[in-house]
Amino acid sequence: TALMLACEAGSLSIVEALIRKGADISLVDALGHDALHYAKLSENAGIHCLILSKVSQDTDSKSPTKPKQHDQASKLSSKRSGTPKKRKAPPPPISPLQLSDLSSPRSATSTPMADKGKAFFAEQLSKEDISTIQQDNKDRLSDSTAGADSLLDISSETEQQDLLLLLQAKIASLTLHNKELQDKLQEKAFKEAEIDTTLDSYHSTQTEFDQSTDKRGEVSAEEKNASSSNATQVHGEASNNELKVKQLCNDLKEVQKKLDNSEAKRKHLEIQLQSRATEIIHFNSSEVSENGSDLSQKLKETQSRYEEAMKEVLNVQKQMKLGLVASDSKDVPSDLQELSVTCEEIEVLKEELKKALEESESYKEKVRELEGKLEERERNTVSKMSVEECEAIKNSYCSVIENINQEKALLIERYREGQEEIKRLQDKLRNQMQRETGEGERKEAMGRMIDELNRQVSELSRLYKEAQTELEEYKKRTLEGASSEYIPRLEHEKLMEVTNSLKDKAQDALSEMKAEYTKVFNEVTQLKRLADTQKQNSVTITEHLQVVTALRSAAKELEEEVNELKEELLAKESEVQSLQKKLLEEKAAVSEAMVPRASYEKLQSSFQGEVNGLSSKLKDLVKEKESLFSDAARLRNEVFQIKGERESIQAVVEAKEQEMNGLVRKYRQAQEDLLEMKRHSESSSKLEEDKDKKINEMSKEVSKLKDALNSLSQLSYSTGMPKRQSQQLEVLQQQVKQLQSQLAETKKQHQEIVSVYRMHLLYAVQGQMDEDVQKVLKQILTMCKSQSQKK
């Protein structure tokens, strides 16, 4: 019905309108659901309260017996049809008996089951539970029959027929539930049988491991006895041992290939199971995954054994290639003591493992006894047990199985620890054997190790075959289970419709997101253009670095010129000194050889002229030197100025980067404000639509009032109106005028709001919004958010 669709959609206004117009709430669809059911699914409190109030009104008007029957029939029909699409049905209320059953497994799991008396205590509890369950069943049957007899006596024939239908439906639901419980218990028994098989395989591997350790001990004893006799035969058997090692490697490669094939098959099976998991019922999926995990564990164990065998083969090959090291005679007694200690430790570990295995066997026997008792109780109480009691029994057996699984995990951990200790002791033994025995003994040990590896390879192949057979059996079981447990076609079609609708919604949302992304991308491109223009206006760091490098090169050139001038000065000074030496020599020569005064004066004047020229040249050179020094200082100052300018440019660049970061932040804030404005605009558009609807309704009412006035005026003109009618007319005219004035005012206010809103939107888009307006808008948005949260 339209009311059901409106409840499911969650539109309160449509539901109110339909209820006012007299929609029938008690109608039921093909699935047996009424409008109240769809109101609950929508999770809208207003719709739920409205329909409940309407239902209470209807029940007040009718008799109290019939609605009860109607509600019971609707509940029964809802049970037949199954759970709704959106939400699962709530679980049944927990009885005190069930609480006691739930508390007992918790207490059992909290403490480890080390003693054997606890299993007997669990059996006593299960017997007491079954006796209480049978008594409750009898009481309930007697109560139901007594209630049915009283109802049949009181009610009429129609009511008797309704009650008969209700009882038949209850019987059918109980039989269905009992069948489901039987299936679950059978699956549990199958599960426990698989656990037994895994334990058997564990026992077989343990016995094989014990046999291998015993054989190794015997081998070490024989090696000690026959160390001297077999020393000569070792060199001849080395080639045979190498051939055996190669054959073992080939066999191990073949086993590896087989294991890879089995892993590929297992993965294929897992993929098939995952594809079928959507079609199989939920409570079977957990059991399938557990069976697959058991098989994967077995395969991992076989792989680990194969890897250990490969490691041992590699060690043998390394020993064959590298050769053997001579033993030290001094360390023999200490090594023998260590060997005896390790043998004692191995025997202790064996005893612990045997005890753990005996405990696991006892637990297995207890589980089997419980299974037998369970089957007997199922045969006796299949027709009598109720849903709650079956769930209680199921929970108790689940707790027992969990305890057994925990103990199994503890045993596996102990076994792994024992294996690690045995490996460590084997390594010690190997090291000691390497110290004690010579070349011949080591080669004999290698031959024996090869034989043991051959045995291990055969064991691994046998385990691989067992795993393969188990995989095939598991395939058959999964195929048989999956063929009987597909989802019905109608439910599949409904699920496909739901998924298609969700897909359409997701595609719509994707298109909207793409549109928003294009808008944001355009804004980002605009911002990038602005940043590029700013970069073009500002000096780049590369140009600045080029200018600095050019100035540095010029400064270096000037320094080189100064150095050259200094060298020239030094050369000239050396020339002056040489000239002075010549003068002194000439004076000495003149003093020795007396020259006439006239010639002497002439020579003196000529020498003085030369000296004056040279002194003037000296002065010029000193002046040039000073000018060069000043130029160098000036250049240094220029370099310092350039460095300061560079630092200032760097500061400007950093400031511009900060400005860019600020602009980016502002841009992000503007985007957020725009998004909020868009949301606000959407909400305001919704308000405008509501206002338009109200205005249209008001105009319709005004037109109706005008028509009524016109009809009244015509009647008044046709027949003489009394005074009361004229007063009523005036009142109506005043009301019409008031309504018209209210309409005009609301239209004006609406237009003003729209204009202001459009103006602010324009400013926001152009980026010219005032800070006051931004603050006011933020306050409005926060108010709207707080109001929506309160609602």
C-alpha positions in Angstrom: 0.0 0.0 0.0 1.0 3.7 -0.3 1.2 3.9 3.5 3.7 1.0 3.7 5.9 2.6 1.0 5.8 6.0 2.8 6.8 4.3 6.1 9.6 2.5 4.4 10.8 5.7 2.7 10.6 7.5 6.1 8.6 10.6 4.9 6.6 11.7 7.9 4.5 14.3 6.1 3.1 11.8 3.5 2.3 9.3 6.4 0.4 12.1 8.3 -1.6 13.0 5.2 -2.5 9.4 4.4 -3.6 8.7 8.0 -5.7 11.9 8.0 -7.4 10.7 4.8 -8.3 7.4 6.5 -5.7 4.9 5.3 -6.1 1.4 6.8 -3.1 0.5 9.0 -4.2 -3.1 9.6 -3.7 -4.2 6.0 -1.0 -6.8 5.4 1.1 -7.4 2.3 2.1 -10.8 0.7 5.0 -11.3 3.1 2.6 -10.8 6.1 4.1 -7.4 7.1 1.9 -4.4 8.1 2.6 -0.6 8.1 4.0 -0.8 11.7 6.6 -3.3 10.6 7.9 -0.9 7.8 7.8 2.0 10.3 10.2 0.0 12.5 12.5 -0.7 9.6 12.7 3.0 8.6 14.0 3.8 12.2 12.0 7.1 12.2 10.7 7.8 15.7 8.0 10.2 14.5 6.4 7.7 12.1 6.6 4.9 14.6 4.9 7.0 17.3 2.2 8.2 14.8 1.3 4.7 13.7 1.3 3.4 17.3 -1.1 6.1 18.3 -3.4 5.3 15.4 -3.3 1.6 16.3 -4.2 2.4 19.9 -7.1 4.6 18.7 -8.4 1.7 16.6 -8.1 -0.8 19.4 -10.1 1.5 21.7 -12.9 1.7 19.2 -13.0 -2.1 18.6 -13.3 -5.1 20.9 -10.1 -6.2 22.8 -10.1 -9.9 21.7 -10.0 -9.6 17.9 -7.0 -7.3 17.6 -5.0 -9.7 19.7 -5.8 -12.6 17.3 -5.0 -10.4 14.4 -1.6 -9.5 15.9 -0.9 -13.2 16.6 -1.8 -14.1 13.0 0.5 -11.3 11.7 3.3 -12.6 13.9 2.8 -16.1 12.6 2.8 -15.0 9.0 6.0 -13.0 9.7 7.6 -16.1 11.1 6.6 -18.1 8.0 7.9 -15.6 5.6 11.3 -15.3 7.3 13.4 -12.4 8.2 13.1 -8.9 6.5 15.7 -7.6 4.1 17.2 -4.8 6.2 17.3 -6.2 9.8 17.4 -9.6 11.3 14.8 -10.8 13.8 15.9 -10.4 17.4 16.9 -13.5 19.4 14.4 -15.2 21.7 14.5 -14.2 25.4 17.0 -16.1 27.5 15.4 -18.4 30.1 17.0 -19.0 33.5 17.7 -22.6 32.5 19.6 -21.3 29.5 21.6 -18.8 31.7 22.6 -21.7 33.9 23.7 -23.7 30.8 25.7 -20.7 29.6 27.4 -20.2 32.9 28.5 -23.8 33.2 30.6 -23.7 29.9 32.2 -20.5 31.0 33.3 -22.0 34.2 34.5 -25.0 32.4 36.6 -23.0 29.9 38.1 -20.7 32.6 39.9 -23.6 34.3 42.1 -26.2 32.4 40.6 -29.7 32.3 43.6 -31.6 33.8 41.7 -33.9 36.1 39.5 -36.8 34.7 36.6 -36.2 37.3 35.5 -33.0 35.5 34.2 -34.9 32.5 32.1 -37.0 34.8 30.8 -33.8 36.4 29.8 -32.5 33.0 27.9 -35.7 32.3 26.0 -35.4 35.6 25.1 -31.8 34.7 23.9 -32.8 31.2 21.6 -35.6 32.8 20.1 -33.1 35.3 19.6 -30.6 32.4 17.8 -33.2 30.3 15.5 -34.2 33.2 14.6 -30.5 33.9 14.0 -30.0 30.1 11.6 -32.9 30.0 9.7 -31.6 33.0 9.4 -28.2 31.5 8.2 -29.6 28.2 5.5 -31.6 30.1 4.4 -28.5 32.1 4.3 -26.4 28.9 2.2 -29.0 27.0 -0.2 -29.2 29.9 -0.5 -25.4 30.2 -1.0 -25.0 26.4 -3.7 -27.7 26.4 -5.5 -26.2 29.4 -5.3 -22.7 27.8 -6.6 -24.1 24.5 -9.5 -25.8 26.3 -10.5 -22.6 28.1 -10.3 -20.6 25.0 -12.5 -23.1 23.1 -15.1 -23.0 25.8 -15.2 -19.2 26.0 -14.8 -18.1 22.3 -17.2 -18.5 19.5 -16.9 -20.7 16.4 -14.8 -18.2 14.4 -12.4 -17.7 17.3 -12.1 -21.4 17.6 -11.1 -21.7 14.0 -8.5 -18.9 14.4 -7.0 -20.7 17.4 -6.8 -24.0 15.6 -4.9 -22.2 12.8 -2.6 -20.7 15.3 -1.9 -24.0 17.0 -1.3 -25.7 13.6 1.2 -23.0 12.6 3.0 -23.4 16.0 3.3 -27.1 15.5 4.7 -26.6 12.0 7.3 -24.1 13.2 8.3 -26.4 16.1 8.8 -29.3 13.7 10.9 -27.2 11.3 13.0 -26.0 14.2 13.5 -29.6 15.5 14.7 -30.6 12.0 17.2 -27.7 11.9 18.5 -28.8 15.3 18.9 -32.4 14.1 20.9 -31.2 11.1 23.1 -29.1 13.3 23.8 -32.0 15.7 24.6 -34.3 12.8 27.1 -31.7 11.4 28.7 -31.5 14.9 29.1 -35.3 15.0 30.7 -35.2 11.5 33.0 -32.4 12.8 34.1 -34.4 15.8 34.8 -37.4 13.6 37.1 -35.2 11.6 38.8 -34.1 14.8 39.3 -37.8 15.7 40.9 -38.5 12.3 43.4 -35.5 12.8 44.2 -36.9 16.3 44.8 -40.4 14.8 47.2 -38.9 12.2 48.9 -37.0 15.0 49.4 -40.3 16.9 50.8 -42.1 13.8 53.3 -39.3 13.2 54.3 -39.4 16.9 54.9 -43.2 16.7 56.9 -42.8 13.5 59.0 -40.0 15.2 59.7 -42.2 18.2 60.7 -45.1 15.9 63.1 -42.8 14.0 64.7 -41.5 17.3 65.1 -45.1 18.5 66.7 -46.0 15.2 69.1 -43.1 15.5 70.1 -44.1 19.0 70.8 -47.6 17.7 72.8 -46.2 14.8 75.0 -44.1 17.1 75.7 -47.2 19.3 76.6 -49.3 16.3 78.8 -46.5 15.0 80.7 -46.5 18.3 81.3 -50.3 18.1 82.2 -50.6 14.4 84.4 -47.4 14.1 87.6 -49.2 13.6 86.4 -52.0 11.3 84.6 -49.8 8.7 87.4 -47.2 8.2 88.9 -49.0 5.2 85.6 -49.5 3.4 84.5 -45.8 3.5 86.6 -44.6 0.6 85.1 -47.2 -1.7 81.5 -46.5 -0.6 81.8 -42.7 -1.1 80.8 -42.8 -4.8 77.8 -45.1 -3.9 76.7 -42.6 -1.2 76.9 -39.7 -3.7 74.7 -41.6 -6.2 72.2 -42.4 -3.4 72.2 -38.7 -2.4 71.4 -37.7 -6.0 68.6 -40.3 -6.2 67.2 -38.9 -2.9 67.3 -35.4 -4.3 65.4 -36.5 -7.4 62.8 -38.4 -5.2 62.4 -35.3 -3.0 61.9 -33.1 -6.1 59.1 -35.5 -7.2 57.5 -35.3 -3.8 57.8 -31.5 -3.9 56.0 -31.5 -7.3 53.3 -33.7 -5.9 52.9 -31.4 -2.8 52.7 -28.4 -5.1 50.0 -30.1 -7.2 48.1 -30.9 -3.9 48.4 -27.3 -2.8 47.1 -26.0 -6.1 44.1 -28.4 -5.8 43.5 -27.2 -2.3 43.6 -23.6 -3.4 41.2 -24.4 -6.2 38.9 -26.0 -3.7 39.1 -23.0 -1.4 38.2 -20.7 -4.3 35.2 -22.9 -5.2 34.1 -22.8 -1.5 34.5 -19.0 -1.4 32.3 -18.7 -4.5 29.7 -21.0 -3.0 29.8 -19.4 0.4 27.4 -16.7 -0.7 24.9 -19.4 -1.7 25.3 -21.6 1.4 23.5 -21.0 4.7 25.5 -19.0 7.3 25.8 -21.7 10.0 27.5 -24.2 7.6 30.1 -21.7 6.4 32.0 -21.8 9.7 32.2 -25.7 9.6 33.5 -25.7 5.9 36.3 -23.2 6.9 37.2 -25.4 9.9 37.5 -28.5 7.6 39.6 -26.6 5.1 41.8 -25.3 7.9 42.3 -28.9 9.1 43.4 -30.0 5.6 45.7 -27.0 5.3 47.3 -27.9 8.7 47.9 -31.4 7.5 49.5 -30.2 4.3 51.7 -27.7 6.3 52.9 -30.6 8.5 53.8 -32.6 5.4 55.6 -29.6 4.0 57.6 -29.0 7.2 58.7 -32.7 7.2 59.8 -32.4 3.6 61.8 -29.3 4.4 63.5 -31.1 7.3 64.4 -34.0 5.1 65.8 -31.5 2.5 67.9 -29.8 5.2 69.3 -33.1 6.3 70.2 -34.0 2.7 71.9 -30.7 2.2 73.9 -31.2 5.4 75.0 -34.6 4.1 76.1 -33.1 0.8 78.0 -30.4 2.5 79.8 -32.9 4.6 80.6 -35.0 1.5 82.1 -32.0 -0.3 83.9 -30.3 2.5 85.4 -33.5 4.1 85.6 -34.6 7.6 87.5 -33.1 10.6 89.7 -35.1 12.9 88.4 -35.8 16.4 90.0 -34.7 19.7 90.9 -37.5 22.1 90.8 -35.2 25.1 87.1 -34.3 24.9 85.8 -37.9 24.6 84.8 -38.6 28.3 83.0 -35.2 28.6 81.2 -35.9 25.2 80.1 -39.3 26.5 78.7 -37.7 29.6 76.8 -35.1 27.6 75.5 -37.9 25.3 74.1 -39.9 28.3 72.4 -36.7 29.7 70.8 -36.0 26.3 69.6 -39.6 26.0 68.0 -39.3 29.5 66.3 -36.0 28.4 64.9 -37.7 25.3 63.5 -40.5 27.4 61.8 -38.0 29.7 60.3 -36.1 26.8 59.0 -39.4 25.3 57.3 -40.2 28.6 55.7 -36.8 28.7 54.5 -37.2 25.1 53.0 -40.6 25.9 51.2 -39.2 28.9 49.8 -36.3 26.8 48.6 -38.9 24.2 46.9 -41.0 26.8 45.1 -37.9 28.1 44.0 -37.0 24.6 42.7 -40.6 24.1 40.8 -40.4 27.3 39.2 -37.2 26.2 38.4 -38.7 22.8 36.6 -41.6 24.6 34.7 -39.1 26.7 33.6 -37.2 23.6 32.4 -40.4 22.0 30.4 -41.3 25.1 28.8 -37.9 25.0 28.0 -38.3 21.3 26.3 -41.7 22.0 24.3 -40.1 24.9 23.4 -37.2 22.6 22.1 -39.5 19.9 20.0 -41.4 22.4 18.6 -38.2 23.9 17.8 -36.9 20.4 15.8 -40.1 19.6 13.9 -39.7 22.8 13.3 -35.9 22.9 13.1 -34.8 19.2 9.4 -34.4 19.3 9.2 -32.9 22.8 12.1 -30.4 23.0 11.5 -26.7 22.4 13.7 -24.2 20.7 15.2 -22.7 23.9 16.1 -26.1 25.4 17.8 -27.2 22.2 19.8 -24.1 22.1 20.8 -24.6 25.7 22.0 -28.2 24.9 23.8 -26.9 21.8 25.6 -24.3 23.9 26.7 -26.9 26.5 28.1 -29.2 23.8 29.8 -26.3 22.1 31.5 -25.4 25.3 32.7 -29.1 25.7 34.0 -29.1 22.1 35.8 -25.8 22.8 37.5 -27.2 25.9 38.6 -30.2 23.8 40.0 -27.9 21.1 41.9 -25.9 23.8 43.3 -29.1 25.2 44.2 -30.2 21.7 46.0 -26.9 21.1 47.9 -27.3 24.4 49.0 -30.9 23.4 50.1 -29.6 20.0 52.2 -26.9 21.7 53.8 -29.5 24.0 54.5 -31.7 21.0 56.1 -28.8 19.2 58.3 -27.9 22.2 59.3 -31.5 22.5 60.2 -31.6 18.8 62.3 -28.4 19.2 64.2 -29.9 22.2 64.7 -33.1 20.3 66.1 -31.2 17.3 68.4 -29.2 19.6 69.6 -32.5 21.2 70.1 -34.0 17.8 72.3 -31.1 16.8 74.3 -31.6 20.0 74.6 -35.3 19.2 75.8 -34.5 15.6 78.4 -32.1 16.9 79.7 -34.6 19.4 79.7 -37.4 16.8 81.7 -35.2 14.5 84.3 -34.7 17.3 84.4 -38.4 18.4 84.3 -40.3 15.1 86.8 -40.2 12.2 86.4 -40.1 8.5 85.2 -43.7 8.2 82.6 -43.4 10.9 81.3 -40.2 9.5 80.9 -41.8 6.0 79.0 -44.7 7.6 76.8 -42.3 9.4 76.1 -40.5 6.1 75.1 -43.8 4.6 72.8 -44.5 7.4 71.4 -41.0 7.3 70.7 -41.6 3.6 68.8 -44.8 4.4 66.8 -42.9 7.0 66.1 -40.1 4.5 64.9 -42.8 2.1 62.5 -44.0 4.8 61.4 -40.5 5.5 60.8 -39.9 1.7 58.6 -43.0 1.6 56.7 -41.8 4.7 56.2 -38.4 3.1 54.9 -40.0 -0.1 52.5 -42.1 2.0 51.3 -39.0 3.9 50.9 -37.2 0.6 48.7 -40.0 -0.7 46.6 -39.9 2.5 46.2 -36.1 2.2 45.2 -36.5 -1.4 42.5 -39.1 -0.5 41.3 -36.8 2.3 41.1 -33.9 -0.2 39.0 -36.0 -2.6 36.7 -37.1 0.2 36.4 -33.5 1.3 35.6 -32.4 -2.2 32.7 -35.0 -2.4 31.4 -33.9 1.0 31.4 -30.2 0.1 29.8 -30.8 -3.2 27.0 -32.9 -1.6 26.5 -30.3 1.2 26.5 -27.4 -1.3 24.0 -29.1 -3.7 21.4 -29.4 -0.9 21.9 -25.9 0.6 21.5 -23.3 -2.2 19.6 -20.1 -1.7 16.1 -20.0 -3.3 15.8 -18.2 -6.6 13.3 -15.6 -5.3 15.7 -14.5 -2.5 18.5 -14.4 -5.1 16.4 -12.1 -7.4 15.5 -9.9 -4.4 19.2 -9.6 -3.4 20.1 -8.8 -7.0 17.4 -6.0 -7.1 18.8 -4.6 -3.9 22.4 -4.7 -5.2 21.3 -3.1 -8.5 19.6 -0.3 -6.6 22.7 0.2 -4.5 24.8 0.2 -7.6 22.6 2.9 -9.2 22.9 5.0 -6.0 26.7 4.5 -6.0 26.9 5.5 -9.7 24.8 8.7 -9.0 27.0 9.5 -6.1 30.1 8.9 -8.3 28.7 11.3 -11.0 28.1 14.0 -8.3 31.6 13.5 -7.0 33.0 13.8 -10.5 31.2 17.1 -11.0 32.5 18.4 -7.7 36.0 17.2 -8.6 35.9 19.0 -12.0 34.9 22.2 -10.2 37.7 21.9 -7.6 40.1 21.1 -10.4 39.2 24.3 -12.3 39.7 26.3 -9.1 43.1 24.7 -8.5 44.1 25.5 -12.1 43.1 29.2 -11.5 45.2 29.2 -8.4 48.2 27.7 -10.2 47.9 30.4 -12.9 47.9 33.1 -10.1 51.0 31.4 -8.6 52.7 31.4 -12.0 52.0 35.1 -12.5 53.4 35.8 -9.1 56.5 33.8 -9.9 57.0 35.7 -13.2 56.7 39.0 -11.3 59.3 38.0 -8.6 62.9 37.2 -9.3 63.7 33.5 -9.3 66.4 31.9 -7.2 68.3 30.7 -10.3 68.6 34.3 -11.7 69.8 35.5 -8.3 72.4 32.7 -8.2 73.6 33.6 -11.7 74.1 37.3 -10.7 75.9 36.2 -7.5 78.2 33.9 -9.5 78.9 36.6 -12.1 79.9 39.1 -9.3 82.1 36.4 -7.6 83.9 35.7 -10.9 84.4 39.5 -11.4 85.8 39.8 -7.9 88.1 36.9 -8.5 89.4 38.5 -11.8 90.0 41.8 -9.9 91.9 39.9 -7.2 94.0 38.2 -9.9 94.8 41.7 -11.4 95.8 43.0 -8.0 98.1 40.0 -7.5 99.7 40.7 -10.9 100.3 44.4 -10.0 101.9 43.3 -6.8 104.2 41.0 -8.7 105.1 43.9 -11.0 105.8 46.1 -8.0 108.1 43.6 -6.5 110.0 43.3 -9.8 110.4 47.1 -10.0 111.6 47.2 -6.4 114.2 44.6 -7.3 115.2 46.7 -10.3 115.6 49.8 -8.0 117.8 47.8 -5.6 120.0 46.7 -8.5 120.3 50.3 -9.7 121.3 51.5 -6.3 124.0 48.7 -6.2 125.2 49.9 -9.5 125.4 53.6 -8.2 127.4 52.5 -5.3 129.7 50.6 -7.5 130.1 53.6 -9.8 130.8 55.9 -6.8 133.5 53.5 -5.7 135.0 53.4 -9.2 134.9 57.3 -9.3 136.5 57.6 -5.9 139.2 55.2 -7.1 139.8 56.8 -10.4 139.7 60.6 -9.9 137.5 62.1 -12.5 137.5 65.9 -13.4 135.0 68.0 -11.6 133.1 69.1 -14.8 132.6 65.5 -15.9 131.8 64.5 -12.3 129.1 67.2 -12.1 127.7 66.2 -15.5 127.6 62.6 -14.4 126.1 63.6 -11.0 123.4 65.6 -12.7 122.6 62.8 -15.1 122.5 60.3 -12.3 120.3 62.7 -10.2 117.9 63.0 -13.2 117.7 59.2 -13.5 117.2 59.0 -9.7 114.4 61.6 -9.8 112.8 59.8 -12.7 113.0 56.5 -10.9 111.6 58.1 -7.7 108.7 59.6 -9.6 108.1 56.2 -11.1 108.2 54.7 -7.6 105.7 57.3 -6.4 103.5 56.5 -9.4 103.7 52.8 -8.6 102.9 53.4 -4.9 99.9 55.5 -6.0 98.8 52.6 -8.3 99.3 50.2 -5.5 97.1 52.3 -3.2 94.4 52.7 -5.9 94.5 48.9 -6.4 94.1 48.3 -2.7 91.1 50.8 -2.6 89.6 49.0 -5.7 89.9 45.6 -3.9 88.3 47.1 -0.7 85.5 48.5 -2.9 85.0 45.2 -4.6 84.9 43.4 -1.2 82.3 45.9 0.0 80.3 45.2 -3.2 80.6 41.5 -2.6 79.3 42.0 1.0 76.5 44.1 -0.4 75.6 41.4 -2.9 75.5 38.8 -0.1 73.2 41.1 1.9 71.0 41.5 -1.2 71.0 37.8 -1.7 69.9 37.2 1.9 67.2 39.9 1.6 66.0 38.2 -1.7 65.9 34.9 0.2 63.9 36.4 3.0 61.5 37.9 0.3 61.2 34.4 -1.3 60.5 32.8 2.1 57.9 35.5 2.8 56.3 34.9 -0.6 56.3 31.2 0.1 54.6 31.9 3.4 52.1 34.1 1.6 51.5 31.2 -0.9 50.9 28.8 2.0 48.6 31.3 3.6 46.8 31.7 0.2 46.5 27.9 -0.1 45.1 27.8 3.4 42.6 30.6 2.6 41.7 28.7 -0.5 41.0 25.6 1.4 39.0 27.5 4.0 37.1 29.2 1.2 36.4 25.7 -0.3 35.1 24.6 3.1 33.0 27.7 3.4 31.7 27.2 -0.1 30.7 23.6 0.7 29.0 24.8 3.8 27.3 27.6 1.8 26.2 25.0 -0.7 24.7 22.8 2.0 23.1 25.9 3.5 21.8 26.9 0.1 20.3 23.4 -0.3 18.6 23.7 3.1 17.5 27.2 2.3 16.2 26.0 -1.1 14.2 23.3 0.7 12.9 26.0 3.0 12.0 28.2 0.0 10.2 25.3 -1.6 8.3 24.8 1.7 7.4 28.5 1.7 6.3 28.3 -1.9 4.1 25.4 -1.1 2.6 27.3 1.9 2.1 30.4 -0.3 0.4 28.3 -2.9 -1.8 26.7 -0.2 -2.6 30.2 1.2 -3.4 31.5 -2.3 -5.7 28.5 -2.9 -7.4 29.2 0.4 -7.8 32.9 -0.5 -9.3 31.9 -3.9 -11.7 29.5 -2.1 -12.6 32.3 0.3 -13.2 34.7 -2.6 -15.4 32.2 -4.4 -17.3 31.7 -1.2 -17.7 35.5 -0.9 -18.8 35.8 -4.4 -21.4 33.1 -3.9 -22.5 34.7 -0.7 -22.8 38.1 -2.3 -24.9 36.7 -5.2 -27.1 35.0 -2.6 -27.4 38.2 -0.7 -28.4 40.1 -3.8 -30.9 37.5 -4.9 -32.5 37.1 -1.5 -32.7 39.8 1.1 -29.8 39.3 3.5 -30.5 39.6 7.2 -28.1 41.5 9.5 -26.3 38.4 10.8 -25.3 37.3 7.3 -24.0 40.8 6.5 -21.9 40.8 9.7 -20.5 37.4 8.7 -19.7 38.7 5.2 -17.9 41.7 6.7 -15.9 39.4 9.0 -15.0 37.1 6.1 -14.0 40.2 4.0 -11.7 41.4 6.8 -10.2 37.9 7.0 -9.6 37.9 3.3 -7.9 41.4 3.5 -5.7 40.3 6.3 -4.7 37.1 4.5 -3.9 39.1 1.4 -1.8 41.6 3.4 0.0 38.7 5.0 0.6 37.1 1.6 2.1 40.3 0.3 4.3 40.8 3.3 5.6 37.2 3.1 6.3 37.6 -0.6 8.2 40.8 0.1 10.2 39.2 2.9 10.9 36.2 0.7 12.1 38.3 -2.2 14.3 40.3 0.2 15.8 37.2 1.7 16.4 35.7 -1.8 18.1 38.9 -3.0 20.3 39.2 0.0 21.2 35.6 -0.2 22.1 35.9 -4.0 24.2 39.0 -3.3 26.2 37.2 -0.6 26.6 34.2 -2.8 28.0 36.4 -5.6 30.4 38.0 -3.1 31.5 34.6 -1.9 32.1 33.3 -5.5 34.0 36.5 -6.4 36.0 36.4 -3.1 34.8 39.8 -1.9 32.9 38.9 1.2 33.3 41.0 4.3 34.6 39.5 7.5 31.5 40.5 9.4 29.3 38.6 6.8 31.6 35.6 7.0 31.3 35.5 10.8 27.5 35.8 10.6 27.4 33.0 8.0 29.6 30.8 10.2 27.3 31.5 13.2 24.2 30.6 11.0 25.9 27.4 9.9 26.8 26.3 13.4 23.2 27.1 14.6 21.9 24.9 11.7 24.2 22.1 12.7 23.3 22.2 16.3 19.6 22.2 15.5 20.0 19.2 13.2 22.0 17.3 15.9 19.3 18.1 18.5 16.6 16.7 16.1 
